């Protein structure tokens, strides 16, 4: 949906946009795991 807009705005390739998106999803998952563990210990 937004891929073409991102490619045009940042003058990047589809591969670069895909890699950045994948890295963002991995970081989201890791932060959720850490925050969930921390939240369980605090409760």
Protein Blocks (a to p, Z undefined) as FASTA:
>chain_A
ZZmmmmmmnopafklmmmmmmmmmmmmmmmmmmmmmmmmmmZZ
